[in-house]
Amino acid sequence: MELMSRIDVRGDVAEGFEEVREEFAAVAAEDGAAAGAQLAAYVRGRRAVDLWAGDDVTGETLTGIFSSTKGAASIVVALLVQDGVLDLDRAVAEQWPEFAVSGKAGITLRDVLTHRSGVVGAEEGLTIDELADDRVLAERMAAEAPLWRPGTAHGYASFVAFAIVGEVVRRITGRSIQELYEERIRAPFDLDLYLGLPESLEPRFRPVLPWIATAEQQAAFEAYSPSPHGIAGISYNLPAFAVSDILDIPNHRVVRALGPASAGGVGSARGLAALYAAAVSGIDGRSPLLGPATVAEFSTLHSVGPDLVGGERYKFAVGFQAKGATYPFLSARAFGHDGSAGSEAFADPCTGVAFGYTRRRAAFGFEAPEVARLAAAVVRSAGSR
């Protein structure tokens, strides 16, 4: 059924998911999400939620998803491990000798995917053109020294982790993560989620809008902002960027066109939810992309405790954030990845729930508090069926 309300919530929900519609309507009325938001969810391969709200936003609107891109890239890596093509515990430098310099010879692919490598960015900073091109990023990272002894701690590599992974993938397969994603995942499942947005789809793209904060909120944020030359500052590219520049990254056509695998994806909530549904449940009767052993490998907690970049916020499995450690209503095997503007996507293999959320206005402080409310409503509704 078509949903209309005084705050212009549109879309469909399956029977039993009316609570999700009501929660989304409440979220859409709030300042940040009122600029435009999308919510989609699948349960065991069937779409149960497809909602959107906001001016100039439809269910087909595409926007920047920042680090939610890492989820798509991680599923590519998981497929290659499942196929026996990649070995998580093999040193990166075995396939990429140039990476071995400056104490990096023993860093494994698993170290990079769990953010334990110590390589989180460039100490001099990176330009937009460099951030957009994974091959250029990989060349820069080959010359960098780790910021801590690899394997002894973890720190979120915001923009560079999957450029490193992608170079290994390219040297083994002869293909980029972006090419493999298109051929093996996006095109077969017709996902509205792109690592490299075709020019023909540009009319559907809507720029990410800067966050809105009170003077007190902004002052507090700036007071605790990291040093540009500290570990967190380097990870977020603060030697070269202001925070506002970070939020503007997907608004550059060069980033959308090349789709860097760490943070350059463009998509919709439908695309995010369908990605995870395809991975763990299959869609509309099709077999899932990942088998149980692969899901178990990639959903196992690896990096917990204080993150040298994100503090207590980040807990990592392999390539993914460990969502069961973030949301208490999810199982221990839930995995996914969020993005700086407030996007979120995950799958819970135990319940078959796959979740996707986007918002056009960036969430203040890079965190969207409404996500937990929406996800909990989806999980409750799925459990009541």
Secondary structure as GFF3:
##gff-version 3
##sequence-region A 1 385
A	DSSP	beta_strand	9	13	.	.	.	ID=ss1
A	DSSP	alpha_helix	18	28	.	.	.	ID=ss2
A	DSSP	three_ten_helix	33	35	.	.	.	ID=ss3
A	DSSP	beta_strand	37	43	.	.	.	ID=ss4
A	DSSP	beta_strand	46	53	.	.	.	ID=ss5
A	DSSP	beta_strand	63	66	.	.	.	ID=ss6
A	DSSP	alpha_helix	69	82	.	.	.	ID=ss7
A	DSSP	alpha_helix	92	95	.	.	.	ID=ss8
A	DSSP	three_ten_helix	97	100	.	.	.	ID=ss9
A	DSSP	alpha_helix	109	113	.	.	.	ID=ss10
A	DSSP	alpha_helix	128	132	.	.	.	ID=ss11
A	DSSP	alpha_helix	134	143	.	.	.	ID=ss12
A	DSSP	alpha_helix	161	173	.	.	.	ID=ss13
A	DSSP	alpha_helix	177	181	.	.	.	ID=ss14
A	DSSP	pi_helix	182	186	.	.	.	ID=ss15
A	DSSP	alpha_helix	187	189	.	.	.	ID=ss16
A	DSSP	beta_strand	193	194	.	.	.	ID=ss17
A	DSSP	three_ten_helix	199	204	.	.	.	ID=ss18
A	DSSP	alpha_helix	215	223	.	.	.	ID=ss19
A	DSSP	alpha_helix	231	235	.	.	.	ID=ss20
A	DSSP	alpha_helix	243	247	.	.	.	ID=ss21
A	DSSP	three_ten_helix	249	251	.	.	.	ID=ss22
A	DSSP	alpha_helix	253	258	.	.	.	ID=ss23
A	DSSP	beta_strand	265	267	.	.	.	ID=ss24
A	DSSP	alpha_helix	269	280	.	.	.	ID=ss25
A	DSSP	alpha_helix	292	299	.	.	.	ID=ss26
A	DSSP	beta_strand	321	322	.	.	.	ID=ss27
A	DSSP	three_ten_helix	323	325	.	.	.	ID=ss28
A	DSSP	beta_strand	335	338	.	.	.	ID=ss29
A	DSSP	beta_strand	344	348	.	.	.	ID=ss30
A	DSSP	beta_strand	353	359	.	.	.	ID=ss31
A	DSSP	three_ten_helix	364	366	.	.	.	ID=ss32
A	DSSP	alpha_helix	370	384	.	.	.	ID=ss33
###
